[in-house]
Amino acid sequence: MGKDKLRRFAEIETFANVYQLEEGKLLKGNWAKQHFKNEHPVVLELACGKGEYTVNLATLFPEKNFIGVDYKGNRIWRGAKTAIEEEINNVAFLRIQIENLLDFFADGEIDEIWITFPDPQPQDSREKKRLTFPTFLNRYKQILKPGGKVNLKTDNDQLYAYTCEKVSELGLKIYKNTDHLYTSDLVDDVLSIKTYYEKKYLLHDKNINYIQFSFE
């Protein structure tokens, strides 16, 4: 591991807005009250990477709480440090494997989920690793409040098509859906947020896919 990664791992150990592995379990069912010290809605960004979407959403919606979830601590470091430096207090980060969500969030604790540019896991043998595989969807359904929405934003056409297929098979309710976001009429302040990687994709004229759905 490089010196820079080691430094970042050491630094996030000192961040009050980062929870790593087992320590996050202590907040299950009480993230709003115990960490954020309020009763505001809680929104997750899964596979948050550097936390750009998490931090930007928190800035747009100070009346909500946002938690970025990822396993790579050296990436989480960037978003967590930005939130501390800019005094954005409605942001936290959780370093865990996403398949373990149910160990960290109670039934109905979450108001909304964002999945922004996740690893598409394109090989058929890795279908179960896709964050919109039915097993993951069932976990989201469990932790979401009734009517809570899931948002997927991806440059990967295969993952987008796969997700649309699973949403249709399960009879889920679709609110918004496009395979060319920035030429659609859906773009608003939220969907205009661009991560580092999204900006790179757009420089190469890559289309961005987006779908928003709920389980009821």
N, C-alpha and C positions, 0 to 999 in steps of 0.2 A: 504494500500500500504506500502511495506517495506521501511525502511530508505534508502537502497541502490537505490531503484527505484526513490524515491523522490529526492535524491541527483543527480541522472543522469538527471531527468527531469529539475531540476533547472540549471544544468550545460549546457545542450544543448541550453537553452535560451540565453546563452552567446556566442555560437559558430557561427562564421560568415559563416560557410558552411552548416548550417541547417536552413531550412524554415519550419515554422509550420502553417498548416491550411490556414487561409485567406491571410497571408502575401505572400504566394507563388503565388497568383493570379496576383500580381503586375508585375511578370516577364513573364507572358504568352506572347509567341511570341518573347521574347527577352532574353532567358536564356543565350545564348552564349555571347551576347554583354554586358548585364547588370551585370550578376554575374561573368562569366569567363573572361570578358574583351577581347574576341577574336571572331573569326568567324569560329571556328572549329566545326566539327560535334558533335551532342549531342546524347548520348546513355543512355537509361533508364534501370535500373534493378528494376523490380517490385517484391513486396514482398521480399525486399532485406534483411530483418532480421538484422543481425549484420553488413551487408555491406561488407562482405569478398570478394564477387565477384566484387562488385563495385570498391573497393580499388585496388584489384589485376589487374583488367582490366585497370584502370587508370595508374597503374605503367607500364604495358606492352605497352600502347598506349598514350604517353604524347601528341600526336597530336590530341587527341579527348577529349571531355568533357563527364563526367559520372555523372548521377544523380541516387541515390538510393531512391526508394519510398517505404515507409511502414508506418503503422499507429502507431506502437509501438515505442514510443520515447526512452524507456530504451534500446531497441535493437539498434536503429540507433546511439545511443550514442557511442557505441564501434567503429563503422566504422568512424564516424565523428571525434572522438578523435584521432584515428590512423592516419587519413589523416592530421590532424593538427600537430601532433607530428612529423610525417615523412615529413612534408612540401610537401604533394601531393596536388597541387593546382588545379588540373583538376577534383576535386571531390566535389559534393554537395549532400545534402540529403533533401528530402521533406517528411514531416509527414502529410499524408492525407489518406483518404480512396481511394483505387484504382478506384472504380467506378466513382470517380469525376475527372478523368484525364482531361476531356475536358475543365474543368474550369481553368486548370493550364498550358496547352500546346496548342499552335495554330495548325491549319491544316498544315501538312507538316513540322513541326518543328523538328521532331525526325528522326534520321538516322537508329537506330536499337533498338530493345527491347530484353532484357533478362528476362526470368522468371525462377528463380532457386529454386527448391524444395519448391513450394508453398503448402499451405494447400490443399490437394486433394479434400476436401469436398465430401467424398465417398457416403453419403446418397443421394438417388434419389431426396429427397425433397430439397436438397441443390445444385442441378445441376446449377442453375442460379448464384451461388456464385463461381463456378469454373472459374479460370482466362482464360480458353480457351472456355468458353461458347460463342456462337455467338454474344451476346450483347457486351461482352468485345472485341472480335475480331473486331467488327465494330468500336469500339473506337480506337483500335490500328491502324486500317487502316486509320482513319481520321487524326491522328497526325503524322503518318509516311510519310516520303518522298516517292515518287513513287519508287517502287522496294526495299524499306526498309524491312529488315528481322526481323522476330520474332524467338527467340530461346527458347525452353523449355527443361530444364534439370530436371529430376525427378526420384526418386526411386519408385514412385507409378505406378505400371503396369496398374491399372485401369484408372488413369488420362492420362497416355500416350496413351492407346488404345482409350480412349474417344477423345483425341485431334486429333489423326490420323483420326478417323471417321469424325470429324467435318471439318477438313482440306480437306478431300476427298469430302465430301458432298458439300462444297463450291467451289470446283474446284481450290483450291489454289496451288501455285507452291511450290513443295518440293525440297530443295537443299540437305539436309542431313537427315538421318533417321536411327536409330538403337535402338534395345531394349537391347543391351549389349555393352555399349559405350567402356569400357576398354578392350574388346577383339576385337574391330573393328579397322579399319584402319583410323578412323576419328580423333583420339586423337592428339591434337597439344598443343601448349603452353596455348591457351585459354581454351580448354576443359579439360586440366589437372588441372585447378584451382579447389581446393576442399574446400568446406565449412566445418565448424565444424561438422555439422550433416551428411554431405556426408561421411566424414571420419569414422563416427560411423557406417553408413550403410555398408560401404565396409569391416569393420572389421567382419561383420556378413555375408560376401559373398553375399550381396544384389546387384542385377544387377542395373545398372543405364541406364535410357532411355534418348534419346536425339532426338529432331526433330528441324529442321530449315526450315522455310517457309516464303513466301511473298505473297502479295495479287495481284501481277501481274508479 
